[in-house]
Amino acid sequence: MKLNINFDPKLEAVINLCPTLADWFERNQETLVYYELTHGGCNYIEKHPYATVDLKVLGRMANAGLICLEESGYMIEPEVRAFQAALAIAKIYEEEKEWLSEESKIQYFIDAQELLKHDTQEKGRII
């Protein structure tokens, strides 16, 4: 996945370590860029009086994921940061999906079960 230039370019390599996360960014990055949801702390949309529920949820998802990717620092391995970002996004999706429009349910979907299955397989591998 090629990340839009409005994001920190260092994030592309980390995002691409988790196929589920890369897929989510591929589908949503243009909307994130349009609404300037491209860095951790991008939760200004919560207080915007005309923001829809769909947009607020996308803002929460972006903020949670980007905080994991950006603020985890370099003490946490990139693979772990990518996985944590994907799980953070999936958690918000699961909590908020009942309020989303049908279109946003499809657009914002991130497969938490696939993430957990992949994580279980990785932990079972002998290095």
C-alpha positions in Angstrom: 0.0 0.0 0.0 1.3 3.4 -0.9 0.5 6.0 1.8 -0.7 9.5 0.9 2.0 12.2 1.2 0.0 14.0 3.8 0.9 11.3 6.4 4.3 11.0 8.0 6.2 9.0 5.4 7.8 6.8 8.1 4.4 5.3 8.8 4.1 3.6 5.4 6.6 0.8 6.2 5.1 0.2 9.6 1.5 0.1 8.3 2.5 -2.4 5.5 3.7 -4.9 8.1 0.1 -5.7 8.9 -2.0 -6.5 5.8 -5.3 -5.8 7.6 -4.1 -2.4 8.7 -2.7 -1.6 5.2 -6.1 -2.6 3.7 -7.9 -0.3 6.0 -5.6 2.7 5.2 -5.9 1.9 1.5 -9.7 2.2 1.6 -9.8 5.2 4.0 -6.7 7.4 3.5 -8.2 9.8 1.0 -11.1 10.6 3.4 -8.6 10.9 6.2 -6.5 13.3 4.2 -9.6 15.4 3.1 -10.6 15.9 6.8 -7.0 16.3 8.0 -7.1 13.2 10.1 -3.5 12.3 9.3 -1.7 12.3 12.7 -2.3 11.3 16.3 -4.3 13.8 18.3 -6.5 14.5 15.3 -9.7 14.5 17.3 -10.9 18.0 16.5 -13.8 16.6 14.5 -15.5 15.4 17.7 -16.5 19.0 18.6 -17.4 20.1 15.1 -21.1 20.9 15.1 -21.8 19.6 11.6 -19.8 16.4 11.7 -21.8 13.3 11.1 -21.6 10.2 13.3 -19.8 8.5 10.5 -17.1 11.2 10.4 -16.7 11.3 14.1 -16.2 7.5 14.3 -13.7 7.7 11.4 -11.9 10.4 13.4 -11.8 8.2 16.5 -10.5 5.2 14.5 -7.8 7.3 12.8 -6.7 9.0 16.1 -6.5 5.6 17.9 -4.5 4.0 15.1 -2.2 6.9 14.5 -1.4 7.3 18.1 -0.3 3.7 18.3 1.8 4.1 15.2 3.4 7.4 16.0 3.6 7.6 19.8 4.7 4.1 20.6 8.2 5.2 19.8 11.0 3.0 18.7 11.2 0.9 21.8 8.3 -1.2 20.5 9.0 -3.2 17.4 7.3 -1.9 14.2 5.3 -5.2 13.8 3.9 -4.8 17.3 3.0 -1.1 16.7 1.2 -2.0 13.5 -0.8 -4.8 15.2 -1.7 -2.5 18.1 -2.9 0.2 15.7 -5.1 -2.3 13.9 -6.5 -3.6 17.1 -7.2 -0.1 18.3 -9.1 0.7 15.1 -11.0 -2.6 15.3 -12.0 -1.9 18.9 -13.5 1.4 18.0 -15.2 -0.1 15.0 -16.8 -2.8 17.1 -18.0 -0.3 19.7 -19.5 2.1 17.2 -20.6 0.1 14.2 -24.3 0.0 15.3 -24.4 3.8 14.8 -22.7 3.9 11.4 -24.5 4.2 8.0 -24.5 1.0 5.9 -21.9 2.5 3.6 -19.6 3.4 6.4 -20.0 -0.1 8.0 -18.4 -1.5 4.8 -15.8 1.3 4.3 -14.5 1.3 7.9 -14.7 -2.4 8.5 -11.5 -3.9 9.9 -11.4 -7.7 10.5 -10.5 -8.1 14.2 -10.9 -11.9 13.9 -8.3 -12.0 11.1 -6.0 -9.9 13.2 -6.3 -12.2 16.2 -5.9 -15.3 14.1 -2.8 -13.9 12.5 -1.4 -12.9 15.9 -2.0 -16.4 17.3 -0.2 -18.0 14.3 2.7 -15.6 14.8 3.0 -16.5 18.5 3.0 -20.2 17.7 5.9 -19.9 15.2 9.3 -20.9 16.5 12.0 -18.4 15.7 
